[in-house]
Amino acid sequence: MKITNLLEVDQSTQNREAFTTDVLMGLSSEPKTLSAKYFYDDAGSELFQKISQHQDYYLTKTEFSILEQYGAALAATINETEIDIIELGAGDGHKSKLVIDSFLAQGTKVNFYPIDISEKAMGLLGANLAIGDQLHIHGIVADYFHGLNSLKTISNNKKLVLFLGSNIGNFNRAQTQEFLKKLWLALNANDHVLIGYDLKKDSDILNKV
Ligand SMILES: C[S@@+](CC[C@H](N)C(=O)[O-])C[C@H]1O[C@@H](n2cnc3c(N)ncnc32)[C@H](O)[C@@H]1O
């Protein structure tokens, strides 16, 4: 698996300034906030893997069963001979595998581009997915849109962008609108997007101890 680390190229003063501004603004606001992208250093990634395996973390289990149930239908609906699957915040790739396998099973060649800000997560993903004749993997360690924009002209294949794990729930309404707009701008007509949303939940489920 090839990995390109755009963060290494990007350890610029500009980046450190953006971090300082984000922290200052986030922790000065009421309620205090901090962009989820700063949670995922090596320790944060490892913690997320543990959380996602916890019996009370219903998100992973539910999304898994949805992908298991509808993966084949998704691949059949898109129905291409070759596809570029791009995953924003791919994590360890366990869910990606379900989607990728559905395309491979119907004979579609898959070029998989996981994008994740965590180098550690990218390492885990590499260990979980096996490259083959029909599957090529090129991991991009980067922020979502830095990674996505770097892939704009990779091929003429149709793209399927995955944004799973209710990651979108980390954004407020304005950030969500901006995210979706940037996503729309980065893609071509007839590309596809699959977003995993959580539904509104009873606070007893969310606060279960
Ligand atoms: C909640 S986990 C979801 C992982 C996986 N998609 C799943 O559904 O299990 C969020 C993932 O997104 C990555 N991430 C968070 N913010 C990011 C950003 N701004 N750019 C790129 N990756 C990001 C994290 O490193 C982490 O692997």
The ligand as an SDF file (V2000), in Angstrom:
LIG
                    3D

 27 29  0  0  0  0  0  0  0  0999 V2000
  -14.9730    8.7910   14.4490 C   0  0  0  0  0  0  0  0  0  0  0  0
  -13.5580    8.1600   13.5890 S   0  0  0  0  0  0  0  0  0  0  0  0
  -14.3900    7.2710   12.3000 C   0  0  0  0  0  0  0  0  0  0  0  0
  -13.5150    6.2090   11.6740 C   0  0  0  0  0  0  0  0  0  0  0  0
  -14.2340    5.3430   10.6250 C   0  0  0  0  0  0  0  0  0  0  0  0
  -14.6650    6.1330    9.4850 N   0  0  0  0  0  0  0  0  0  0  0  0
  -15.4310    4.6510   11.2370 C   0  0  0  0  0  0  0  0  0  0  0  0
  -16.5380    4.9270   10.7960 O   0  0  0  0  0  0  0  0  0  0  0  0
  -15.2280    3.8270   12.1400 O   0  0  0  0  0  0  0  0  0  0  0  0
  -12.9600    9.5940   12.8050 C   0  0  0  0  0  0  0  0  0  0  0  0
  -11.7560    9.3990   11.8930 C   0  0  0  0  0  0  0  0  0  0  0  0
  -11.5970   10.5920   11.1220 O   0  0  0  0  0  0  0  0  0  0  0  0
  -10.2650   11.0750   11.2110 C   0  0  0  0  0  0  0  0  0  0  0  0
  -10.3600   12.5460   11.1500 N   0  0  0  0  0  0  0  0  0  0  0  0
  -10.9580   13.3910   12.0360 C   0  0  0  0  0  0  0  0  0  0  0  0
  -10.8990   14.6520   11.6130 N   0  0  0  0  0  0  0  0  0  0  0  0
  -10.2430   14.6320   10.4150 C   0  0  0  0  0  0  0  0  0  0  0  0
   -9.8870   15.6250    9.4620 C   0  0  0  0  0  0  0  0  0  0  0  0
  -10.2030   16.8970    9.6450 N   0  0  0  0  0  0  0  0  0  0  0  0
   -9.2420   15.2280    8.3440 N   0  0  0  0  0  0  0  0  0  0  0  0
   -8.9230   13.9220    8.1290 C   0  0  0  0  0  0  0  0  0  0  0  0
   -9.2390   12.9250    8.9990 N   0  0  0  0  0  0  0  0  0  0  0  0
   -9.8930   13.2840   10.1230 C   0  0  0  0  0  0  0  0  0  0  0  0
   -9.7480   10.5260   12.5260 C   0  0  0  0  0  0  0  0  0  0  0  0
   -8.3450   10.3840   12.5410 O   0  0  0  0  0  0  0  0  0  0  0  0
  -10.4580    9.1900   12.6420 C   0  0  0  0  0  0  0  0  0  0  0  0
   -9.7540    8.1300   12.0740 O   0  0  0  0  0  0  0  0  0  0  0  0
  1  2  1  0
  2  3  1  0
  2 10  1  0
  3  4  1  0
  4  5  1  0
  5  6  1  0
  5  7  1  0
  7  8  2  0
  7  9  1  0
 10 11  1  0
 11 12  1  0
 11 26  1  0
 12 13  1  0
 13 14  1  0
 13 24  1  0
 14 15  1  0
 14 23  1  0
 15 16  2  0
 16 17  1  0
 17 18  1  0
 17 23  2  0
 18 19  1  0
 18 20  2  0
 20 21  1  0
 21 22  2  0
 22 23  1  0
 24 25  1  0
 24 26  1  0
 26 27  1  0
M  CHG  2   2   1   9  -1
M  END
$$$$
